Amino acid sequence: MVQLCHADLRNDFPPLRTPKSVGAHNLPAQLTSFVGRGAQIADVRKLLADNRLVTLTGAGGAGKTRLAVEIAGCIAPEYADGVASNASATFPRSSGNRCPSKRRGRPPHLPRHTR
């Protein structure tokens, strides 16, 4: 929100009405409703009360990201600075050999031994 001030215009306006806590977030918009998993939500919320960072692990497609986004959206008002999403699934996969030390042959920076 920006207010334009000019000598010929009225510049005294009351503050905007906002909720008590306006936490910023970068959470993706959820296009469907979240049903069930109340026990998991309660477990993760308890872990978040005691820890700054909680990592959800499990098989692909189990709903870890959806669960995390749902919980983050629920607790966002509790954090004055907001919440942030860091979905590691968005990192591109590398192609080829991931570990350069396992390449075949002599590394190019090592000299050849002569007898």
Backbone torsions as a table, in degrees:
resi	resn	phi	psi	omega
1	MET	NA	132.6	179.4
2	VAL	-127.4	141.0	177.4
3	GLN	-112.3	126.2	177.2
4	LEU	-88.6	123.8	-179.5
5	CYS	-109.6	134.0	178.6
6	HIS	-148.0	147.6	-176.8
7	ALA	-60.3	-29.5	-177.9
8	ASP	-91.7	-0.7	-178.0
9	LEU	-113.4	155.3	175.7
10	ARG	-69.7	129.9	-176.9
11	ASN	-119.1	2.6	-178.8
12	ASP	-105.3	100.6	-179.6
13	PHE	-120.7	148.0	176.8
14	PRO	-68.7	157.0	177.9
15	PRO	-61.7	152.5	178.6
16	LEU	-66.1	146.2	176.4
17	ARG	-82.8	123.6	179.8
18	THR	-136.9	160.7	173.7
19	PRO	-62.1	164.5	-179.5
20	LYS	-55.8	-45.7	-178.2
21	SER	-118.2	121.8	177.4
22	VAL	-114.0	92.3	-179.3
23	GLY	-90.3	133.3	177.0
24	ALA	-77.8	150.8	176.2
25	HIS	-155.9	159.1	175.1
26	ASN	-117.0	31.3	-176.1
27	LEU	-73.1	140.0	177.8
28	PRO	-68.9	147.3	177.6
29	ALA	-67.6	136.3	179.8
30	GLN	-97.8	122.0	-175.2
31	LEU	-90.9	-10.1	179.8
32	THR	-126.8	161.5	178.5
33	SER	-79.8	157.0	-179.2
34	PHE	-104.0	119.9	-174.2
35	VAL	-119.4	132.2	174.7
36	GLY	78.7	-165.9	178.4
37	ARG	64.7	29.0	178.9
38	GLY	-59.7	-37.2	-179.9
39	ALA	-65.9	-42.3	178.9
40	GLN	-66.1	-39.2	178.4
41	ILE	-61.3	-45.5	179.7
42	ALA	-62.8	-42.3	179.5
43	ASP	-61.9	-46.5	-177.7
44	VAL	-68.8	-38.9	178.3
45	ARG	-63.2	-37.5	176.9
46	LYS	-66.2	-42.4	177.8
47	LEU	-62.3	-39.3	179.0
48	LEU	-67.5	-27.8	178.0
49	ALA	-68.4	-27.5	-177.0
50	ASP	-104.2	-12.6	-174.8
51	ASN	-135.7	146.5	179.2
52	ARG	-76.4	-27.4	-176.2
53	LEU	-135.5	132.5	176.7
54	VAL	-128.2	131.5	178.9
55	THR	-109.0	128.2	176.3
56	LEU	-96.9	128.8	178.7
57	THR	-124.3	157.1	178.1
58	GLY	160.9	179.1	-178.7
59	ALA	-65.5	151.0	177.0
60	GLY	-60.2	136.4	178.1
61	GLY	85.9	4.1	-178.4
62	ALA	-78.2	-14.4	178.2
63	GLY	100.5	23.3	-178.8
64	LYS	-63.4	-46.4	-178.4
65	THR	-65.4	-43.4	-179.7
66	ARG	-63.1	-40.3	177.4
67	LEU	-64.0	-45.1	-179.5
68	ALA	-63.1	-42.5	-180.0
69	VAL	-66.5	-39.4	178.4
70	GLU	-63.0	-45.9	179.8
71	ILE	-65.9	-43.6	179.8
72	ALA	-60.0	-40.7	177.6
73	GLY	-64.6	-35.0	179.8
74	CYS	-71.8	-37.5	-174.7
75	ILE	-94.6	-5.5	-177.8
76	ALA	-51.9	-43.1	179.9
77	PRO	-63.8	-19.0	-179.4
78	GLU	-78.6	-13.0	-176.9
79	TYR	-115.6	116.0	-176.2
80	ALA	-60.7	-33.9	-179.5
81	ASP	-88.0	-0.5	177.8
82	GLY	88.3	-171.1	178.9
83	VAL	-128.5	160.7	-179.2
84	ALA	-137.0	146.7	177.8
85	SER	-102.3	134.7	176.8
86	ASN	-130.6	76.2	-177.2
87	ALA	-79.3	106.5	-177.8
88	SER	-69.8	-13.8	179.8
89	ALA	-67.3	-12.6	-178.9
90	THR	-85.6	-6.8	179.4
91	PHE	-74.0	134.0	-179.5
92	PRO	-69.2	146.4	176.4
93	ARG	-82.5	142.3	178.1
94	SER	-83.9	153.7	178.8
95	SER	-106.1	154.8	177.9
96	GLY	81.9	-158.5	-176.8
97	ASN	-73.6	124.9	-177.7
98	ARG	-84.1	-20.5	-176.3
99	CYS	-116.1	105.3	-176.2
100	PRO	-62.7	-23.5	-178.8
101	SER	-71.1	-14.0	-179.1
102	LYS	-96.6	8.1	177.0
103	ARG	-67.5	152.3	179.0
104	ARG	-80.7	148.0	176.5
105	GLY	91.8	-179.7	-176.9
106	ARG	-81.9	134.8	174.8
107	PRO	-60.5	141.3	-173.3
108	PRO	-64.2	-21.9	-177.0
109	HIS	-85.1	-7.4	179.3
110	LEU	-93.6	135.2	-179.8
111	PRO	-70.9	155.5	175.5
112	ARG	-80.5	141.3	177.9
113	HIS	-86.4	133.1	176.3
114	THR	-116.9	152.1	-179.7
115	ARG	-104.9	NA	NA
